[in-house]
Amino acid sequence: MAKKKASGKKTKKAKTKKTVKVEKKAKAEKKARKPTIDDVIVEKTEELRKRGVPLKIVEEVREKLMGVRDLLTPSDVKRIVDLVAEEYFNNLVEPAEPVGTVAAQSIGEPSTQMTLRTFHFAGVRELNVTLGLPRLIEIVDARKTPSTPIMTIYLDEDHRHDREKARDVARKIEYTKVENVTRRYEIYPYQDYETGLYNATLILDLDPAMLEDKGVTRDQVAKAIGKLKNVEVEVDDTDPYKINITIQGRDLAHIQRIKDRILNTRLKGVKGIKRVIIQKRGDEFVLMTDGTNLEQVLKIKGVDPTRTISNDIYEVERVLGIEAARALIIREIIDVLEEQGLDVDIRHVMLVADIMTRTGEVKQIGRHGVSGEKDSILARAAFEMTVRHLFDAAARGEVDELRGVTENVIVGQLIPVGTGIVELYMAPSSLVRRGEE
Amino acid sequence: MVSRKFNVLNHELVPKHEVLSPEEAVRVLKELGTMPEKLPWIKASDPAARAAGAKPGDIIRIIRKSPTAGETVAYRYVVVG
């Protein structure tokens, strides 16, 4: 980017308008000549990148230097760049700094200010989202399913700008059963005197408004029901919203079961998606769902599979992998904290997400995850179920290496953190040699 | 329902995954001064690892977008699972 800008300015200086090809040639010529200040800036900042300074800082430095390029000499640039590098490396976390403890406190303290039980309506009135402390606990505990599973479905170029087209996609996703489009039903069981078995007539009275809303026709409903066993379907010619069904059952309980099966027959949609809401975000329409099924929804036509996301961390891990789960953990925690107006540095949250995903699968911070799988017996015993851990360890003849913090506090040693991590070793043989000299 | 093959690596939440060549893996481990098992792991069955074509024993370079550093490089060791 900056390079392009630089070469653009150069051509301006030369007061000639050149095509790209000629410009390349000119660039080569320029290299032979004395480098301009722009070249120096580009070169020096690139060097900064190679020294291990993050891209973002390098870009910022380059941009700022370019802004004041007329006031700089090449040696200024060099001095500034060196200072930036020095300052950056001075500010890195020191080895042996207890970053975990710092992260825990940095997230823990603001969390005490969170409203205990918050149910917030994120943008839409109809959709209830768990936020605040309950959601935070849910994330770090890595619960199998979130208490309010939600998907944010983005649409592809063809569908995102038009409400009608968005609704078409929404209809394909929302799980619709026969029951959802039925206004009323009547059932008349009767006994067949020849066989002694019970049959029944079920009359479904479909709701015109719901049919319209879900985009289903009566024939589709009849067809879906017709696929079931022990059922005969007939559409009523006198009423466009009536379906007559004959059920052949064994007894009344059997008929009841068949009736339930008819009402639960899937008409369309993705399993698990209870409701879909169309929302306008900026200049595009986005679907919010109650219930998640990332795997299936990504396959639906009209959905943009590169941006569609679920708030179920396990589901994301399963469908998109551990790195996506890590990114989602960070995003969800930051969202919760931000919504509560708490300013926590994202680096602490990143550390939490790194630890939770370290083994290649999402692990909770707690008994069944990170804390419960520590190598040290004493550290585990200090956390929970002290006696059990000690008994188990004794039975197995385990050894505690005393490498961690907790176990060293317990035995009263210096903890291996900060300056405490430094140990002094002596090689007596080399001392002897020196004495000989 | 129209079924389409979707590459998970194209998803916004999934950072770039690259499988390292053996030579490169050795170089990276030396640079970091560590052993493969001490890196964070990724399962061979992980959708992103599969999409990148990784096998157990490989090391994957992950280039993440980061709000603090712009771009960060991380490594994961592919484990059986």
Boltz contact constraints between the chains, C-beta under 6 A:
constraints:
  - contact:
      token1: [A, 54]
      token2: [B, 69]
      max_distance: 6.0
  - contact:
      token1: [A, 54]
      token2: [B, 70]
      max_distance: 6.0
  - contact:
      token1: [A, 55]
      token2: [B, 70]
      max_distance: 6.0
  - contact:
      token1: [A, 55]
      token2: [B, 71]
      max_distance: 6.0
  - contact:
      token1: [A, 56]
      token2: [B, 69]
      max_distance: 6.0
  - contact:
      token1: [A, 56]
      token2: [B, 70]
      max_distance: 6.0
  - contact:
      token1: [A, 298]
      token2: [B, 6]
      max_distance: 6.0
  - contact:
      token1: [A, 299]
      token2: [B, 3]
      max_distance: 6.0
  - contact:
      token1: [A, 301]
      token2: [B, 2]
      max_distance: 6.0
  - contact:
      token1: [A, 305]
      token2: [B, 6]
      max_distance: 6.0
  - contact:
      token1: [A, 306]
      token2: [B, 10]
      max_distance: 6.0
  - contact:
      token1: [A, 306]
      token2: [B, 11]
      max_distance: 6.0
  - contact:
      token1: [A, 306]
      token2: [B, 12]
      max_distance: 6.0
  - contact:
      token1: [A, 307]
      token2: [B, 12]
      max_distance: 6.0
  - contact:
      token1: [A, 320]
      token2: [B, 8]
      max_distance: 6.0
  - contact:
      token1: [A, 320]
      token2: [B, 11]
      max_distance: 6.0
  - contact:
      token1: [A, 320]
      token2: [B, 14]
      max_distance: 6.0
  - contact:
      token1: [A, 320]
      token2: [B, 47]
      max_distance: 6.0
  - contact:
      token1: [A, 321]
      token2: [B, 46]
      max_distance: 6.0
  - contact:
      token1: [A, 321]
      token2: [B, 47]
      max_distance: 6.0
  - contact:
      token1: [A, 321]
      token2: [B, 48]
      max_distance: 6.0
  - contact:
      token1: [A, 322]
      token2: [B, 42]
      max_distance: 6.0
  - contact:
      token1: [A, 322]
      token2: [B, 46]
      max_distance: 6.0
  - contact:
      token1: [A, 323]
      token2: [B, 14]
      max_distance: 6.0
  - contact:
      token1: [A, 323]
      token2: [B, 15]
      max_distance: 6.0
  - contact:
      token1: [A, 323]
      token2: [B, 48]
      max_distance: 6.0
  - contact:
      token1: [A, 323]
      token2: [B, 62]
      max_distance: 6.0
  - contact:
      token1: [A, 324]
      token2: [B, 13]
      max_distance: 6.0
  - contact:
      token1: [A, 324]
      token2: [B, 14]
      max_distance: 6.0
  - contact:
      token1: [A, 327]
      token2: [B, 13]
      max_distance: 6.0
  - contact:
      token1: [A, 346]
      token2: [B, 67]
      max_distance: 6.0
  - contact:
      token1: [A, 358]
      token2: [B, 40]
      max_distance: 6.0
  - contact:
      token1: [A, 359]
      token2: [B, 41]
      max_distance: 6.0
  - contact:
      token1: [A, 360]
      token2: [B, 41]
      max_distance: 6.0
  - contact:
      token1: [A, 360]
      token2: [B, 42]
      max_distance: 6.0
  - contact:
      token1: [A, 360]
      token2: [B, 43]
      max_distance: 6.0
  - contact:
      token1: [A, 360]
      token2: [B, 79]
      max_distance: 6.0
